[in-house]
Amino acid sequence: MGWVVLAYLHQILVPNLFPRVIFLLTSRHTYCLMYSFGNIIRKAREEKGLFLRQVAAEMEIDQAIISKFERGDRKPTKEQVLKFAKFYKIDKDELLVAWLSDKVAYDLQNENLADKVLKAAEQKIKYRKK
C-alpha cells in the first residue's frame, strides 16, 4: 500500500510531470502506477490498431464515451473497467489500480493536506483488514 500512496502523492505534488512512471515490481506483474486509466486503454487500443468505433461496437459502449474515458473527461464504472480489462486482455488488478488511483488523485488534487489524508486512509485500511 505504501507504493500506491507514493504514486498518489507524486501525482498530486508533481502534476506537471504526469505521467512520470513509477514501477512497483511484484513476482507476477509490473504495475505502472502513474499511468491513468485513460492512458492505459488508449495505449492498448492503439497497440491493437483499433479505431474508437471498432471498440465501441465490440464493447457496446458509445464511441464518444470511450473517447471521454481515454481523455480523462469521464470516469467509467467498475463494471466498465473490468470490461475493458477483458476486452484488451489487460491485468484487471492493474486497470483497477489505475482507475481507483485516478479517483483518489482527482478528489485530493487541490487539498493541502492530501499527504496526511492518504496516510490516515492507509492506516484505516490496515486497521479494518485486521
C-alpha positions as CSV (number, residue, x, y, z in Angstrom):
1,M,0.0,0.0,0.0
2,G,2.9,2.3,0.6
3,W,3.8,2.4,-3.1
4,V,0.3,3.3,-4.0
5,V,0.4,6.2,-1.6
6,L,3.7,7.3,-3.0
7,A,2.2,7.2,-6.5
8,Y,-0.8,9.3,-5.3
9,L,1.4,11.8,-3.7
10,H,3.6,12.1,-6.7
11,Q,0.6,12.7,-8.9
12,I,-0.7,15.3,-6.5
13,L,2.5,17.1,-5.7
14,V,4.1,17.0,-9.2
15,P,1.2,17.1,-11.6
16,N,3.3,18.8,-14.3
17,L,5.4,15.7,-14.7
18,F,2.4,13.4,-15.3
19,P,2.6,10.6,-16.5
20,R,6.0,10.1,-14.9
21,V,6.4,6.4,-14.4
22,I,6.9,4.7,-11.1
23,F,7.1,0.9,-11.2
24,L,6.0,-1.5,-8.5
25,L,7.6,-4.8,-9.1
26,T,5.9,-7.9,-7.8
27,S,6.5,-11.6,-8.5
28,R,3.7,-11.6,-11.1
29,H,3.3,-8.1,-12.5
30,T,4.8,-4.8,-13.2
31,Y,2.3,-2.1,-12.4
32,C,2.8,1.3,-13.9
33,L,1.2,3.3,-11.1
34,M,1.4,6.7,-12.8
35,Y,-0.5,5.9,-15.9
36,S,-4.1,6.9,-15.8
37,F,-6.9,4.6,-16.7
38,G,-7.5,6.6,-19.9
39,N,-3.8,6.4,-20.9
40,I,-3.8,2.6,-20.4
41,I,-6.9,1.9,-22.5
42,R,-5.8,4.4,-25.3
43,K,-2.4,2.8,-25.5
44,A,-4.0,-0.7,-25.6
45,R,-6.4,0.4,-28.4
46,E,-3.5,2.0,-30.4
47,E,-1.3,-1.1,-30.0
48,K,-4.0,-3.3,-31.3
49,G,-4.6,-0.9,-34.2
50,L,-8.2,-0.4,-33.4
51,F,-10.4,2.7,-34.1
52,L,-12.7,4.0,-31.4
53,R,-15.7,3.0,-33.5
54,Q,-14.5,-0.6,-33.5
55,V,-14.0,-0.7,-29.7
56,A,-17.4,0.9,-29.2
57,A,-19.2,-1.6,-31.4
58,E,-17.4,-4.6,-29.8
59,M,-18.0,-3.4,-26.2
60,E,-21.4,-1.8,-26.8
61,I,-20.3,1.5,-25.3
62,D,-20.8,4.7,-27.2
63,Q,-17.7,5.9,-29.1
64,A,-17.9,9.4,-27.6
65,I,-18.0,7.9,-24.1
66,I,-14.9,5.8,-24.7
67,S,-13.2,8.9,-26.1
68,K,-14.0,10.7,-22.9
69,F,-12.7,7.8,-20.8
70,E,-9.4,7.9,-22.8
71,R,-9.1,11.7,-22.3
72,G,-10.0,11.5,-18.6
73,D,-13.1,13.7,-19.1
74,R,-15.4,11.0,-17.8
75,K,-14.9,8.2,-15.3
76,P,-16.1,4.7,-16.0
77,T,-17.9,2.4,-13.6
78,K,-16.1,-0.6,-12.1
79,E,-18.1,-2.9,-14.4
80,Q,-16.8,-0.9,-17.4
81,V,-13.2,-1.1,-16.1
82,L,-13.5,-4.9,-15.8
83,K,-15.0,-5.0,-19.3
84,F,-12.0,-3.0,-20.7
85,A,-9.6,-5.3,-18.9
86,K,-11.2,-8.4,-20.5
87,F,-11.5,-6.8,-24.0
88,Y,-7.9,-5.6,-24.1
89,K,-6.5,-8.6,-22.1
90,I,-5.1,-6.2,-19.5
91,D,-4.5,-7.5,-16.0
92,K,-7.7,-6.5,-14.2
93,D,-5.8,-5.6,-11.0
94,E,-3.5,-3.2,-12.9
95,L,-6.5,-1.5,-14.5
96,L,-8.4,-1.3,-11.2
97,V,-5.4,0.3,-9.5
98,A,-5.2,2.9,-12.3
99,W,-8.9,3.6,-12.1
100,L,-9.1,3.8,-8.3
101,S,-5.9,5.9,-8.0
102,D,-7.4,8.3,-10.6
103,K,-10.4,8.8,-8.5
104,V,-8.4,9.4,-5.3
105,A,-6.0,11.7,-7.0
106,Y,-8.8,13.7,-8.6
107,D,-10.6,14.1,-5.2
108,L,-7.4,15.2,-3.4
109,Q,-5.5,17.1,-6.1
110,N,-6.3,20.5,-4.6
111,E,-6.1,19.6,-0.9
112,N,-3.2,21.0,1.1
113,L,-3.5,18.0,3.5
114,A,-3.5,15.3,0.7
115,D,-0.4,13.5,2.1
116,K,-1.9,13.4,5.6
117,V,-5.2,12.2,4.3
118,L,-3.6,9.4,2.3
119,K,-1.5,8.3,5.3
120,A,-4.6,8.3,7.5
121,A,-6.6,6.3,4.9
122,E,-3.8,3.8,4.6
123,Q,-3.8,3.3,8.4
124,K,-7.6,2.9,8.4
125,I,-7.4,0.3,5.7
126,K,-4.8,-1.7,7.6
127,Y,-6.8,-1.5,10.8
128,R,-10.0,-2.7,9.0
129,K,-8.2,-5.6,7.4
130,K,-7.3,-7.0,10.9
